[in-house]
Amino acid sequence: MKAKFCTYITMALLMVLGVSCSDDFLEDKKQYKYYDEEFFKSEERVNWYVNNLYYDFFDAYKTPTAVVVGSYTTTQTSYTEEIGGISAMINPNITLENAVDGSGYFGKTLVENPSNDPYNRIRDINVMLERIDVDGSNLSQTFRDQIKGQMYYLRALQYFDLMRTYGGVPIVTTVQTPSKDDPAIKIPRATVTELVTQITADFDLAASLLPSRWPATDYGRFTKGAALAQKSRVLLTYASPLFNKGWDSSTARWDAALAAGLAAEAELTSAGHGLYGATARDWERMFYVNDNAFNPEAIAIKLLASSTTVATSLQSNSSWERSIRLASQGGQGSGGVKAPKSMIDLFPMANGKRPTAANNYNSFLFFRDRDPRFYRTFGFSGSYWPYNNSLTSAAAPTVWAYRWSTNATTGVAFSTGNDVSSPAFIRKMSSPTVSNASNFQISGTDIMEYRYAELLLNIAECYAAKGDVGNTINYLGQIRKRVGIPAADNYGIGLLADKYAALEACLYERRVELAYEGKRFWDVQRWMLYSDDSAINDQTNTKLGIPQLNGTQRIGNYLHYKNGTSPAGTDPLAAARASISVDPDAANFQAQITALATFYTNNFELRSPPTPMDNVSNVATPISWRSNYYIMGLNQSALVNNPWLTQTIGWKDGNGAAGSYNYQE
C-alpha cells in the first residue's frame, strides 16, 4: 500500500478513501443507535467514521471511465463514441419505460438501510453533522470544522449524482427515525431548482470550513478549491439544456455558473493549482508522475495502492492499466481497449485544425500530423508503449497489433498474439513504471476525477453560452497551448462566428482533452446530443451543428497484411518491422512517423471484422437512445418502499400509470 495505512488508507478522491483499523467498527457503523456521546469525543474514532464514509463513496472507483459515486459503473461510457458495444439503453430493439426498468441507484428506502446506497450514505453524513458539535464539543474547533466541511462536500456530491440520474429527489438533511407511520419522513421529490440550491449551499459551507491545502500526510482530502470547483460543475449542469429550457434565451444560469467557475479558478490558483507542465509530454506524465504527492492539475483525485502488502479487503488498485494493456504485454481479459473509428478520426491535426481532407487528413495513415495528445491517448501498430521491465527484458516496448491470412479463405493469425479489431487502442493514463509481473493488476496509477483543465473548459463553455467568443477562445487556447499546439489562428480554433460555434468548439475540446475520463456521457446527457426531439423541446444538435449520435455505429477495423499469406507461426513482417518505432518524445519523431507511414502503405489495408463492434446477435446495430432515458425513472423497489414518491415523466409507475414528475420546471 501507499503510506498512511492505519490512520486512513489513501485511496481517495481529493479526499482520502479510508477504512477503519477496528474490525468491530465496520459493523457498529450500521447500528446508529449504539453511537453514544463518548464516541464523538475521540478524534481517532471520528476519523474512523469519516474515513469509512470515504470508503463507502469511493472504494469502487478503480477506473477513470466509471461514473456515479458509490457504484462507479462504467456502462455510461459505452453509451458514447468512446467505446463500442450495444447494451439495453442504446439497443433499438428494446424500449425501457416501466418501473422495473428504472435505475436502481436510488436504493430501496429513505430510512435506515444497511446497504451502501445513496440515502444510507446521506444518513451517515447527517449523523456526524448533528453530533460532532454537541457530543464532540471537547474537540478543537478546527478539527470539527474540517470534519463538517468534508461531510457537507460528500452530501453535496451524493445529491449531485442523484440529480444527474433522477432530476429532483427528496432532500434529507436530518437523521430520520425509521417508521411506517410517521408522515414527517415521507418527503416528496424536490424540484431540480430546490435540489441545486441545497447542493450549492452544501458546497459553499464545505468551502468555508475546508483548508486550501492539507499537510502532505493528509493529501487527498477535500479542499476549499475542490468544493468551489464542484459547485461550478453543478451550476454548469443546471444551466445546460437538459435542466434549463431557457438556456438559449437567458444567461442567468450561465452567469451563475461562470461566477462559480471564476471563483474556483482564483482559489485554486492561489493554492498552487494550475495546468500541469507546458508540453505534451507533461500532459501525459501528469496522470502518473506524482505518486501520492501534490499534483497541481488535480482538483479531485483518487489515490490508489501500488502493492499488496496489506489485507486484500483493505486495498484498492487501479483496474485501468490491466484493461488497456495488450495481450503481448502480459495483460489478461480484454487484451486492450479498441478505439472506434470515430474516436481515431476525432482529434485535431498538429496545427489544431479539424481532421478533414481539406486539412490533409488521411484516415488510413491516421497517425500523421496529429494533435500531440493523440499519440498519448492512443497506441497503434509501431508505437512505443513501455512498462517497467520492457526495456530490461526480452519484452519489446514497441507494440504491434495487425493480422495476416494463413490461407486463401478464412484463416488468420495475429502479430504477437494481439487480436485487436481496430488500428488504434487506448493508452491514455497508463504508466511506464507499472509492472506486468501480475498482468498489470497491481497498479497504483491514481485517477484525477476533476482536474484543472476541466475547470477551464467549464469556464470557456459559460463564456460561449453568453456569446463572449473572445474569452471562450482565451480559455480554450490555454488548453491547447499547454500541449504545444501553435498559436496561429487561435491555436487552430479559428474565429468562431457566434455563440453556437463557440459552444460546439467547447464540446469538441472536451471530447479531446477529457477523452476516456468518464466525462463524455455527462456532456452528451446535459446537452441532449443523441438526437433532436421536439417532444421535449430539444433542438441542440441543429443549433450547435453537432451530428446526432442516434443512428450511428462505433466502427472497428483490423489492420491486415495485404501481401499474401503466411503460416500461423510465421509473422511475414517480423524482420521488416524491427527498425520501426514511433516515440513522440524522440528527437526524430517526424522521421519515425514518415517511416511508419511508408511501412503501412506498403504492407497494410483495413478490413472489417467478422462481428461488427456494435451488433445484436452479430447483426450491425446503430445506437438508439430514447428521450426518456436522459433522466431515469425510479425503480420498482424504490416506489414500493416509498409509495408517496411520484414517477418521472416518460416512465410508468408500479401500477403502469404514466409518471408525472417533471424535471424541467
C-alpha positions, 0 to 999 in steps of 0.5 A, a space after each residue: 500500500 501507499 503510506 498512511 495505512 492505519 490512520 486512513 488508507 489513501 485511496 481517495 478522491 481529493 479526499 482520502 478513501 479510508 477504512 477503519 483499523 477496528 474490525 468491530 467498527 465496520 459493523 457498529 457503523 450500521 447500528 446508529 443507535 449504539 453511537 453514544 456521546 463518548 464516541 464523538 469525543 475521540 478524534 481517532 474514532 471520528 476519523 474512523 467514521 469519516 474515513 469509512 464514509 470515504 470508503 463507502 463513496 469511493 472504494 469502487 472507483 478503480 477506473 477513470 471511465 466509471 461514473 456515479 459515486 458509490 457504484 462507479 459503473 462504467 456502462 455510461 461510457 459505452 453509451 458514447 463514441 468512446 467505446 463500442 458495444 450495444 447494451 439495453 439503453 442504446 439497443 433499438 430493439 428494446 424500449 425501457 419505460 416501466 418501473 422495473 426498468 428504472 435505475 436502481 441507484 436510488 436504493 430501496 428506502 429513505 430510512 435506515 438501510 444497511 446497504 451502501 446506497 445513496 440515502 444510507 450514505 446521506 444518513 451517515 453524513 447527517 449523523 456526524 453533522 448533528 453530533 460532532 458539535 454537541 457530543 464532540 464539543 471537547 474537540 478543537 474547533 478546527 478539527 470539527 470544522 474540517 470534519 463538517 466541511 468534508 461531510 457537507 462536500 460528500 452530501 453535496 456530491 451524493 445529491 449531485 449524482 442523484 440529480 444527474 440520474 433522477 432530476 429532483 429527489 427528496 432532500 434529507 438533511 436530518 437523521 430520520 427515525 425509521 417508521 411506517 407511520 410517521 408522515 414527517 419522513 415521507 418527503 416528496 421529490 424536490 424540484 431540480 431548482 430546490 435540489 441545486 440550491 441545497 447542493 450549492 449551499 452544501 458546497 459553499 459551507 464545505 468551502 468555508 470550513 475546508 483548508 486550501 491545502 492539507 499537510 502532505 500526510 493528509 493529501 487527498 482530502 477535500 479542499 476549499 478549491 475542490 468544493 468551489 470547483 464542484 459547485 461550478 460543475 453543478 451550476 454548469 449542469 443546471 444551466 445546460 439544456 437538459 435542466 434549463 429550457 431557457 438556456 438559449 434565451 437567458 444567461 442567468 444560469 450561465 452567469 451563475 455558473 461562470 461566477 462559480 467557475 471564476 471563483 474556483 479558478 482564483 482559489 485554486 490558483 492561489 493554492 498552487 493549482 494550475 495546468 500541469 507542465 507546458 508540453 505534451 509530454 507533461 500532459 501525459 506524465 501528469 496522470 502518473 508522475 506524482 505518486 501520492 504527492 501534490 499534483 497541481 492539475 488535480 482538483 479531485 483525485 483518487 489515490 490508489 495502492 501500488 502493492 499488496 502488502 496489506 489485507 486484500 479487503 483493505 486495498 484498492 488498485 487501479 483496474 485501468 492499466 490491466 484493461 488497456 494493456 495488450 495481450 503481448 504485454 502480459 495483460 489478461 481479459 480484454 487484451 486492450 481497449 479498441 478505439 472506434 473509428 470515430 474516436 481515431 478520426 476525432 482529434 485535431 491535426 498538429 496545427 489544431 485544425 479539424 481532421 478533414 481532407 481539406 486539412 490533409 487528413 488521411 484516415 488510413 495513415 491516421 497517425 500523421 500530423 496529429 494533435 500531440 495528445 493523440 499519440 498519448 491517448 492512443 497506441 497503434 501498430 509501431 508505437 512505443 508503449 513501455 512498462 517497467 521491465 520492457 526495456 530490461 527484458 526480452 519484452 519489446 516496448 514497441 507494440 504491434 497489433 495487425 493480422 495476416 491470412 494463413 490461407 486463401 479463405 478464412 484463416 488468420 493469425 495475429 502479430 504477437 498474439 494481439 487480436 485487436 479489431 481496430 488500428 488504434 487502442 487506448 493508452 491514455 493514463 497508463 504508466 511506464 513504471 507499472 509492472 506486468 509481473 501480475 498482468 498489470 493488476 497491481 497498479 497504483 496509477 491514481 485517477 484525477 476525477 476533476 482536474 484543472 483543465 476541466 475547470 477551464 473548459 467549464 469556464 470557456 463553455 459559460 463564456 460561449 453560452 453568453 456569446 463572449 467568443 473572445 474569452 471562450 477562445 482565451 480559455 480554450 487556447 490555454 488548453 491547447 497551448 499547454 500541449 504545444 499546439 501553435 498559436 496561429 489562428 487561435 491555436 487552430 480554433 479559428 474565429 468562431 462566428 457566434 455563440 453556437 460555434 463557440 459552444 460546439 468548439 467547447 464540446 469538441 475540446 472536451 471530447 479531446 482533452 477529457 477523452 476516456 475520463 468518464 466525462 463524455 456521457 455527462 456532456 452528451 446527457 446535459 446537452 441532449 446530443 443523441 438526437 433532436 426531439 421536439 417532444 421535449 423541446 430539444 433542438 441542440 444538435 441543429 443549433 450547435 451543428 453537432 451530428 446526432 449520435 442516434 443512428 450511428 455505429 462505433 466502427 472497428 477495423 483490423 489492420 491486415 497484411 495485404 501481401 499474401 499469406 503466411 503460416 500461423 507461426 510465421 509473422 511475414 513482417 517480423 524482420 521488416 518491422 524491427 527498425 520501426 518505432 514511433 516515440 513522440 518524445 524522440 528527437 526524430 519523431 517526424 522521421 519515425 512517423 514518415 517511416 511508419 507511414 511508408 511501412 503501412 502503405 506498403 504492407 497494410 489495408 483495413 478490413 472489417 471484422 467478422 462481428 461488427 463492434 456494435 451488433 445484436 446477435 452479430 447483426 450491425 446495430 446503430 445506437 438508439 437512445 430514447 428521450 426518456 432515458 436522459 433522466 431515469 425513472 425510479 425503480 420498482 423497489 424504490 416506489 414500493 418502499 416509498 409509495 408517496 414518491 411520484 414517477 418521472 415523466 416518460 416512465 410508468 409507475 408500479 401500477 403502469 400509470 404514466 409518471 408525472 414528475 417533471 424535471 424541467 420546471 
